Amino acid sequence: MGDQTLQNPANPSELEARGLRPVVLWVPDTRRPGCADEFRRQLSLVESEPDDRQTLDFIEAAAWSDLRRCS
């Protein structure tokens, strides 16, 4: 994240030369009223399923592994 060029490139063609391309990612608007309640509702549904719990544990372990490597 320390590379300012990746965050706000003055010349996008430099990034294209590195093999990168711009992507738009739509995410939930966390400012919307009720957003946190909806996240909790969905998480509760996922946590209540044994198969999903196993998948969440796997994803969480992988995420922590990546975070440890970044710090």
C-alpha positions as a Python dict, from the first residue, in 0.01 Angstrom:
ca = {
    (1, 'M'): (0, 0, 0),
    (2, 'G'): (298, 229, 21),
    (3, 'D'): (312, 260, -358),
    (4, 'Q'): (127, 584, -435),
    (5, 'T'): (130, 498, -807),
    (6, 'L'): (-103, 207, -742),
    (7, 'Q'): (-340, 416, -530),
    (8, 'N'): (-380, 714, -763),
    (9, 'P'): (-175, 681, -1080),
    (10, 'A'): (-83, 996, -1268),
    (11, 'N'): (-38, 783, -1578),
    (12, 'P'): (-264, 475, -1594),
    (13, 'S'): (-63, 336, -1887),
    (14, 'E'): (223, 271, -1643),
    (15, 'L'): (-4, 34, -1453),
    (16, 'E'): (-122, -126, -1776),
    (17, 'A'): (244, -185, -1862),
    (18, 'R'): (272, -377, -1532),
    (19, 'G'): (-12, -603, -1645),
    (20, 'L'): (-279, -438, -1431),
    (21, 'R'): (-623, -319, -1534),
    (22, 'P'): (-883, -101, -1359),
    (23, 'V'): (-1182, -274, -1205),
    (24, 'V'): (-1498, -125, -1053),
    (25, 'L'): (-1621, -307, -745),
    (26, 'W'): (-1969, -241, -609),
    (27, 'V'): (-2007, -298, -236),
    (28, 'P'): (-2295, -245, 7),
    (29, 'D'): (-2343, 115, 118),
    (30, 'T'): (-2261, 93, 487),
    (31, 'R'): (-2409, 442, 538),
    (32, 'R'): (-2756, 313, 450),
    (33, 'P'): (-2993, 278, 746),
    (34, 'G'): (-3034, -85, 846),
    (35, 'C'): (-2713, -198, 677),
    (36, 'A'): (-2553, -327, 999),
    (37, 'D'): (-2874, -511, 1089),
    (38, 'E'): (-2879, -679, 748),
    (39, 'F'): (-2512, -784, 787),
    (40, 'R'): (-2592, -934, 1128),
    (41, 'R'): (-2894, -1116, 986),
    (42, 'Q'): (-2691, -1268, 703),
    (43, 'L'): (-2404, -1362, 934),
    (44, 'S'): (-2647, -1531, 1171),
    (45, 'L'): (-2782, -1740, 883),
    (46, 'V'): (-2434, -1843, 775),
    (47, 'E'): (-2317, -1922, 1128),
    (48, 'S'): (-2618, -2144, 1193),
    (49, 'E'): (-2525, -2385, 911),
    (50, 'P'): (-2256, -2641, 1009),
    (51, 'D'): (-2121, -2665, 653),
    (52, 'D'): (-2099, -2287, 625),
    (53, 'R'): (-1927, -2266, 965),
    (54, 'Q'): (-1650, -2492, 834),
    (55, 'T'): (-1611, -2272, 526),
    (56, 'L'): (-1603, -1955, 737),
    (57, 'D'): (-1335, -2105, 962),
    (58, 'F'): (-1125, -2186, 655),
    (59, 'I'): (-1167, -1835, 509),
    (60, 'E'): (-1087, -1674, 844),
    (61, 'A'): (-769, -1882, 885),
    (62, 'A'): (-657, -1789, 533),
    (63, 'A'): (-730, -1420, 592),
    (64, 'W'): (-533, -1413, 918),
    (65, 'S'): (-247, -1591, 746),
    (66, 'D'): (-238, -1323, 475),
    (67, 'L'): (-263, -1041, 731),
    (68, 'R'): (29, -1180, 931),
    (69, 'R'): (244, -1184, 617),
    (70, 'C'): (157, -820, 542),
    (71, 'S'): (251, -682, 883),
}
